[in-house]
Amino acid sequence: MSLFDTRVPAVLLRIDRNPFHHGTLGAVRSLGRAGVDVHVVADSTKSPVRASRFVTALHTPPEPGASPAEIAAVLRRVAARLARPAVLIPMDDAGAVAVGRLRAELAPAYLLPDPSDARPEAVADKAELARVCAALDLPHPVTLVPDSPAEAASVAWRLGLPVVAKWSRPWLLPPGSGLRSTVLLRSAREARELFARSGEAGSRLLLQEFLPPGADRDWFFHGYADRTGALRVGGTGLKQRSWPRGAGLTAVGLWRPNARVRELAERLTGELGYRGILDLDFRRRGDTGRYHLLDFNPRPGAQFRLFTDTAGLDVVRAQHLDLTHRPLPLGAPRPGRVFVVENYAPTRLPRPAPGGRELAWYAADDRAPGRAMWGLWSRHVAGRVWARVRRAGGSGGRTRPPARVVRQAPAPRTEESVGDERAGSR
């Protein structure tokens, strides 16, 4: 008999248009392998996720920047097709914030963590997070909010260049604007110019003390706070390589016990009364050795599959079991496991991993997404190279871009054609 209530499907929501979001694929595989129907509400037209045999159906997502009412309408349409309650798991901050706001409206059709004072919006907002850390006396980089371009330049000097610039609500950044959620500024002029785009960004600009990266300094914690508030599954990990280097997502991560990071995570979630999946980022200061909280993501981190215990439990499986009132199996941690994102760290693939390795895209029981990723990635890289050549004026606008061979991945049935049957065998 399955540990899971397979009568209850899972709905994964992602509003962000990133086709290389491997965390979504990890959630599809994790729940699909458990026998759960997995419905994906995301833009998967060009994503390798659509090739997974564990996808039951794809559904058209809300547009980037959609209002809560528009997001609710999309989720109601999906619920009507399912005609039964489902566990809803947002895979990005925009989705998590929207679901937190819409909980009362969605609750009849979706199973969601119990509400708490720590709404996703309150911890995903970078300015709010700084205030939370100050109130709890939790180490956090010095963060200031300038009110004008001149003050932004002054604050940059005061904090000491280089300085980190963040938009407080990065999920509001308009697509195609060229604005990034986090950038490193090296001059007061850059701070002044970036502040001038505040209206375009849709949220406040924060300037934050820069904590230099280094060996053994970047850590993360993934976990699931159950209905009682207890942190279940997950663990502490060391970021060994990031993309982009020094300030990006985890390209190579190692499961390594860290009692201090876990203690900080437990204190934070306990004080806030947080419920649900969480992904925390920390950086250790080289001069003091203290761990500073950089980000609180109220949803699964893209590398959550790193923390799969001996019972096969991870954070998305824990949420499905908990919200369907099933017991969570007792598994042992598996420190030493390595997580590798193949397209961002291909040189790590040949290296031995005595503790076990989890790949973001390749899986022996679900090969099509890995093949699709390499085709899409080759096209993406070639396009970037060609754009740089054109900007540099090296082609004079006359040379054709390099030829690309892209293997087309098979697509699962969409919401218009899937009916009630499952896509692919288990």
N, C-alpha and C positions, 0 to 999 in steps of 0.2 A: 504494500500500500504506500502511495506517495506521501511524503511529508507535507506536500503542498495541496491546497484546495484548488485543484485545476479547473474547477467550475468558474473561478474568478479570474478574468483576464487582467492583463497589465496594459496600461496606456502610457507610453513614453512621449513627453511633450518637449519639443525643442523649437524655439522661435529663431534662434541664431541660424544664419545660412551657411555656416562652415561645413563644406562637404567632407572634411577630413576629421570630423569629431569622432574619434575612436571610442570615446566613452559610451556613446549611444550604441555602437556595435557590441561593446562589452555587456551592456544591460540586455540587449536583445538575446545574445547567446546565453547569458547566465539564466535568465528566466525561461527561455525557450527550451534549454536542455532539461529544465525541471518539469517540463510538460505544460507550462503555462502559455496560453495564447498571448502573443505580444503584438500590440497595435502601435504603430509609430506615427505620431503626428509631427512631422518635420519635413523640410524641403529635402527630399532624398532623390530628386531627379538625376543629379550627377554624383550622388554619393555611393560609395561601395556598400553602405549599409543595406541598400535596396536589394543587393545580390544575396543576402544571407538567407539560408533555408529556414532559419528560425523566425523570420518575419511572417506573421499571420496576415497583416494588411497594412498598407500605407494610407495615410489620410492627409489631405491638404492642410498645411499649418496656417496659423494667422500670419499676416504680413508683419515684417519688422516694424516696430513702432505702433503696432495695433493697440487700441484702447482696451481696457479691461472688459468692456461690453462686447467688443469684437472677439476677444479671446474666449469669453464665456460662450458666445454663440457657436464658435467652432467646436468647443468641447461638448456642448449640448448635442450638436449634430452627431458627433462620434458616439456619445452615450446612447442616443436613440437607435443607432445601428447595432450597438451591442445588446441593448435591451436587457441588461443585467449589470449590477454594480461592478466596478473595476477599480483596481489599485492604480492611482495616478501618480506618476513619478516625473517631475520636471527635471530636465537634463541641463538646463542653463539658468542663469540668474534671472533673466527676463521672465521665463516660465515660472520659476519659483516665487518671484514677487507677485506675479499675477494670480497664481493659485492661492497664495496667502491672503490676498485681498478678496478673492472670490469664494473663500472656503464655504461660507454659509449657503451660497447659491449652488455650489457644486456638490456639496455633501450628500444630497439624496442619491446622486448617480455615481459618485466616486468615493472610495475609501481613502481617507486622508489622516495623517497624524493629528492627535488632539491639539486644539489651539493652545497657545501660550502667549505670554507677554513678549517673547522674543520672536516676533513675526519675521519672516524671511527678509522683508524690506528693511527692518531695523538693523539687521546684521550685514546685509549685502551692501548697504549704503556706506561708503568709505568714511564719510564725515560722522555718521551715527556710530560707526564702529570705534572711531577714535574716542568719542565721548563715553561709550560703554567701557572701554579699556581704562579710561581715566577714573570712572566711577568705581570700577572693581580693583583698581590698583594693579592692573595687568600690564606688563611691559609692552610698549607700543612705540614705534618711532614718533618723534615730535612731529606733529601735524598742524599746519596753520592754513586758514582759509582767507585769502586776500579779497579785498572788496573793489579793487581797481587795478588797472594795468601798472600804475606806478607802485602801488603797494605790493603787487606780485614781484616786481623787480627788487623792491626793498627786502621782502621776505626771503627771496632766493639768496641774497647776500647774507642775511642774518642767519639762515640755516647753514650756510656754507656750501659752495658749489663743489661738485655737481649736486643737484637736488632732484628728488623724484616728484613728478607731476602726475596726479591722478584725477580723473573725473569722478565725482562722488557717486554718480549713478551710471556706470558705463553701459548698462543695457539700453540707455536712451540715445546713445551715439547714432547718428543717422548713417545708414549704409552709403558707401561711396564718398564720404566726407574726407577720408584720409586721416581722421582723428583716431588715435589709439587710446585704449583705456589707461595705459601707464606708459610714461616716457621718462627718459633721463635727460634733464636740462643741464647744459654746461655754461650758460651765461644768463645774466639778468635780462638781456634783450630777448632771449628765447622765452623766458617766463612772461615778459610783457606781451609778446606777440601771441602766445598761447592763450593768455587770459582774454585777449580781444575776441577769441572765438567762443566764449562762454555761451552766448546766445544760441549759437549753432549747435553746441554740444548738448544742450538741454539740461545741464546740471552744473553744480559749482565746481570750480577748479580747486584742488587741494595741493599744497606744496608740503613735501614730507622729507624729513632728514634721510639722507642716503646712508644705508648700512652696507658697506662693501661686501660682496660675495666672497666666497673662498671655500677651501676644502672643509667638509664637515660642518658647514654653516647653514645650508638650506634644508629645512625639514618640513614634513607635512603629517597631518593626522587625519585619518578617515574613520568614521564610526557611524553608528545608528543609535539614537536615543529612543528607547522603546516607550510604550504607553505609561510606564512607571517613572520614566526619566533616566533609567539606567543606561549607560553606554554599553552597547553590545557589538560584538565582532570588530573588524577593523584593526588598526594598529598605527604605529609610528614608522615613517619612512624617511630615508635620506635621498635627496635629489642629487644624483651623481652627474647628470648632464641635463641641460635645459635647451629649449628652442624657442626664441633666439637665445644665444648663449648669455648666461648671467642673469636673465630677467624674464624668462619665458616659461612655457609649460614643461612638464617633466618628460624628457625624452628617454632617460634611463633613471629608474628608481629602485632603491634597495630597501627591503623590509628589515629594519634594524630597531630593536627595542631601545627606547629612550624614556626613562622614568620621568624625567623633568617635563618633557613635552606632553606626555600623557597626563601628568598631574595638572598642568595648565589647562588642557582640553577638558578634563573632568570638572575643574573648578569653574571654568567659563560656562559650560553647558548647565552645570548644576545651579549656579547663581542666576542664570537667565531662565531656567525652566524650559530649555529648548527641547522640542520633540522632532524626530525625523532624522534624515540623512544629513551629514555635515562633512565638509572638507576644509581643514584649516591649514594655513601656510605660516611658517615661522622662519625667522632668520636669527642666528646666534651672532651676537656682537663679538668681534674679535678682541676688543679691549676689556670687556667686563665678563664675557662668557654667558650673559643673560640671553634668554630666548625671547624675541619680540614677535608678537602676533602681527602679521602683515595683512592677511585676508581671512574672512569667514565666508565660505561659500555654502549656502543652504540647499545643497543638492549634491549628487555624487560627483566626485572628482573624476577626471577622465581616466586616471590610472587605478580606479578603485579595485579592479580585479587582482591587483598585486596582493591585496589582503584577503585571500581566500584560504580559509582554515582547513584542517584535516577532515571536517564534515562537509566540505564544499560550500560553506556559508560565506557570503559577502554581504555588503550593505543593502543591495537591492533585493536579494533573497530574504534578508532579515526583515525588511519592511513589508514584503508580501506576506510572510508568515505571521508577523506580529499583527498586521491589520486584518488578517483573516482569522485571528485568534487561534493560531496553531503554535505549538511549542517550538522554540528554536533549539536545534540539536546542539549538543555540547561538543565542539571541536577544539583541537589544540592549535595554537598559533604556529605559523611556519616561517619564522625569521630566516633570513638568508635568501628568500625568493627575490628574483629580479624581474622588473617590468621594463620592456624595451619597445619603443615606437619605431618600427623598422625604417620608415621614410625619413625620420629625423636623426636616427643614430645607427645607420647601416653597418658601421665598423664594429659595433658591439655584438653583432650577431654571431660571429665565429668564436667568441670568447666563452670559455666554460662557465657554467652556473651551477655549482654543486648543490645549492639550495633549491634549485628549480627555477624555470624561467616562464614568464607569461608574455606572449607577444600581443601587441595591440591589434594586428590585422590578420595574421596567419593563424589558422586552426585546422588541425587534421580532419575534424569532422565538419568543417564549414570553409572550404577552400576558396570559393568564388569571391568573397569580399577582398581577400588578399590579392588575387589576380587583378581585380578591378582597381584596387588602390594603386598598384604599380603603373597601370596604364594611365590612370587619371593624374598621378603624381608626375609621370614623365611629361605629360602634356602641360601641366601646371609649370614645371621648371623650365621647359622650353619656351613657354610664353613669357615667363619672367625674364629669361635671358634675352629674348628677342626685344622686349620692351626696353631693356637697358641699352641694347645696341642702338636702337632707334633714338633714345634720348641722347646718347653720346654722339649721334650724328655719324656713326661709323658706316651706316649703310646708305646714307643719302636718300633713304626712303624708297630705294629701288630693289634691294635684295629681298628675295622671298625668305620667309621664315623656314627653319629646318623642318624637314619632313618628320612626321611622328606616326608611329604605329600604335594604335590604342585597341586593346582587346575589349570588346563589348561584353559586359557581364549580363547574365540573365536577370530579368526583373520579376519580382513577385507580383501577384495579383494586387490590384489597387482596391480601394474601398468600393469602386463601382462594379467590380467583377468578382470579388472574393466570395460573396455569399457567406455561407456558414462553415465552409470547409477550411482546413488548415493548409498553409503553403509549405510544401516540402515534407519529407518524412522526418521522424525524430530519430 
